Amino acid sequence: MKHLIAPAAAFAALVAAGPAAAQGANEKINMVIAYSESECPVAKEGEVVVCEILVEEERYRIPSNLRYSDNPKNQSLARQVDQIKYVGDFGAMSCEPAGAGGFTGCNQKFVEAWAKDKSEAEAVRFGQLIEKARAERLSTIDEQAAAEQERVEMIEREYMQRLERERQGELPGEGQLPPPPK
């Protein structure tokens, strides 16, 4: 086995050294990132062009080797604020298993989560639609009620005017003389 490892290692070293040995001292290496083969430049004499073709959708994105980083400087400000928000969040009203009174904040967090879910639930949307329909209906009810009120008041005025005319008028048989006695 030892006899096979040594020749294999020597062969690997020779293959790895091949391109470096073939490269002349005056050859220039041009490394290009392109998004189609037509963008790759043609190699000139004494020049080696290495063209990496990326997907077109990646053209305006941050390079993948820079996208993911654990460096704290690369975190958004919102994430940093969220992390600071919970620093020292222990003790009473904290909803933590450790510390005196840590359990007391759990109920508050459950209530806050419930309220958030309730405010964003589908039923809220239906409630808003129902409220809108109710407001539209009530706006026409006011107009209808005002028209009905005006009609009733007109009927009452006509009735009162007729009663007044009847009071002012003569009663039947009032203007005639009584018949002579017999």
Order of alpha helices (4+ residues) and beta strands (2+ residues): alpha-beta-beta-alpha-alpha-alpha-alpha
